[in-house]
Amino acid sequence: MVEGYNLADKVFLAVDCIIFGFDNEDLKVLLIQRDFEPEKGKWSLMGGFVQHHETLNDAASRVLHRLTGVHDIYMEQLYTFSEVDRDPLARTISTSYYAIINIEKHNEEITEQNNAKWFSLSDVPNLIFDHNQMLAKAIKRLRRRTSINPIGFELLPEKFTMRHLQKLYEAILDKKLDKRNFINKINSMDILIKLKEKDMTSSTKGSYLYMFDQEKYDAKNRNDFYLKLS
């Protein structure tokens, strides 16, 4: 081995995943209870070390699949955390990712198999190491993305009401939105298909159900689109 490599300090490389979900009322984050030291018993993001044959994206996909059982999850690289003392056991650099999934589709298998729990963003406990900082950065990125590109396909059921969509945006942005203005802005994006079906659970009159037009939705997501909700 080349001498310079022998003299190099050993540094571990890890990934940590912030997984967001929506339950039709509230934006939540998935946490696991750590079952080993250090910080055993405390709440944590899901993470793991990068293996020799993996890229960062490969490692994050593996971690997400291990936790959710799903391969095709929307995932985005967020930030690399490299403070010298961030891990008390070893010098570890971690790259964080955030992902968004539909809670209704995956909730039972996730929570039962992984000692995991969904937390509302307002009720997140103190996390291990610098995971609270990771979460804060992920929330900021998700809110920025929401203000630029359409969002919801990954978080909502296949059919949803306009109220459900507005609740999602309000949960992400953490503010109330004017109903009429919101509907006008969403309709101007031309990414929804209005169905003849109605959701009759909210009122006797019912609310029309919608679906995303996936082709148009994907096209909007490939290009910056300033929704400017207020």
N, C-alpha and C positions, 0 to 999 in steps of 0.2 A: 504493500500500500504506500502511496505517496506520503512523504514525511509530514506535510502540512495537515493531512487528514488525521494522522495519528495524534498530532498535538492539539487538535481542535477539541473544545469542550463538548461534552455530550448534552444535547438539548432535545427534549421530547416535543413532538408536534401533535396537536390534538384538534378536534373539531367539537363545537358545542352547538346544539340546535334549539332554537326558540320556535315552538310550534303553537300557532294561533288557531283557534276554532271559534265558531259562532253557534249559539243555541237558539237562534231566532229572537233573542232578547238582549244578549250580552256577549261582548267579546271576551274570550278567555284564553289562558295560556296553560299548556300542559306541563306539569312538573312531576318529577319522580322523587321518591324518598330514598336517599342514599343508604346502601346496605353494607358499606365498608368504610374504614378509616382512610384519611381524616374526615371529620365532620359527619360521621355515621349518624343516621337518623334524621339529618336535616334535609330540607328540600333543595332540589337541584334541577338544572336543565339536563337534558339528555346529551351525552357526549361520549367520546372515545378517542383513542390514539389512532393516528394515521398509520396504516400498515405499509410495508416496503413497496408493494406492488400498486399502491393506490395514489391517485391524485387527491387533492382536497375535496373536490366534488364527489369522487367515488366514495370517500370515507363518510361524507355527510349523507349521501344516499343510503349507504349501508346502515348507518345509525338510525336514520328515519325509518327505513324498512324494518329494522329490528323492533322498533317501538310501535309502528303502526301496521305493519304487515302489507303496506301499500308501496308500490314502486313509483307511480306517476304522480308525485306530489309537486305542487309549485314550490320552488325553493330558490332562494337568492342569497349569494354570499354577502355578508354584512361588514365585518370589521375584524382585524387581527389584534388580539390582546397579548402584549409581550412584556408586561411589568415583571421585573426580575423575581419578585417575591409573591407572585400571584398564586402559586401552588406551593404549600409548605413542604412537600416531600421532594420535589425535583424541579429543576428549571424546565418549565413547560410553556410553550407558546401555543395559543389556541386561536383558530379562526372560527368566527361565529357565522351561522346561517339562520335565516328565518324561513319558516314554511307555513302554509295556510291550508287547513283541511276542514271538511264538513264533519262536525261532531256527531250528528245523527248517524252517519254512515259507519263510523269507526269507534264510537265511544266504548262499547262493551268490551271488545277484544283488547283495546288499548289499556283500559284501567284495570281489568282483571289480570292480565298476563304480566304487567310490568310494575305493579305497585305504584301506579301513576294516578294523578288526580287533576281535574280541570279547576283552575282558580280564576275568578273574575280579576281583572287587572287592579281593581280597587282593594282586593283582599290578598294580594300576593305576599307571602311571608318573606322573612329575611333569608336570602339564598346563600349558598356557599361561595367562597372565593369572590370573584368579580362578576358573578352571574346576574346580580341586580343591574349592573352597568350594561351588560349585554342586552338584557331585556329592555332597558330604557332606550338604548340605541335602536333596537328593533321596532319598538313602538313609534319612535320618531320617523324611521324610514317608511314604515307601513302607512303612516298618516300622510307623508309626502307623496308616496306612490298613489294613494287614494285621490289626492288632489290633482294628479296629473293624468292617470289612466283609469279606465273603468275597472271596477273590482267587484267580486261577488260570485263569479262562476264557481270558484273553488270552495266557497263558504256556505252557499245556500243550497237547498234541495233543488231538484230539477225544475219543479214548478213552485212559484212563490208569488206572493202579492206585492204590490207596490209598497205597502206598509212594512213588510218584511225587509225589503231592500232599503227603505229609509232607515229602519231601525239598525241595520247593519252599518250604514254610513255614520249614523249618529254614535254608535258604539265605538267605531274606529276613531272618529274625529273628536269624541268626547264633548259633543255639543248638540243642542237642539237645532233642527233645520226646519225652515218654513216649508210646509207641505206642498203648497202650490208651486213655489219656486223650485223645489226639488223635483217634482214631477215634470215640470217644463224642461229643466236641464237634462234630466234623464231621457226624456222623449227626444230631445234635440240630438242626442248621441246616436239614435237609430240603431240600438243594439238589442232591443227587446222584441219578442213576438207575443202579442196579446192573444190569449186563448179564449175560447168560448166558455170554458169551464169557470166555475166560481168556487171560492173557499167560503163555505157557509158557517164556519165556526166563529167568525168575528161579529156577525150581525145577521138578522133575518133576511136582509137584502143581499148579503154576500158581497165578496170582493173578487174582481176578476183576477185570474191567475196569469202569470207571465212565464216565459222561458227566455233564456239568452239565445240570440242568434249567434251561434258559435263562430261562424265564419267572420261576421262583422266584428264580434267581440275580440277575436284574435287579431284582426287587422288593426283595431284601435290600440290594442296592447303593444303592437309592434312600433307604434308611432306615438310620440308625446302628444297628449290631448288634454288641454287644460279645462277641466270641468268647472273650477272656481265656485264650489258650493259655499254658501254663506247663510 
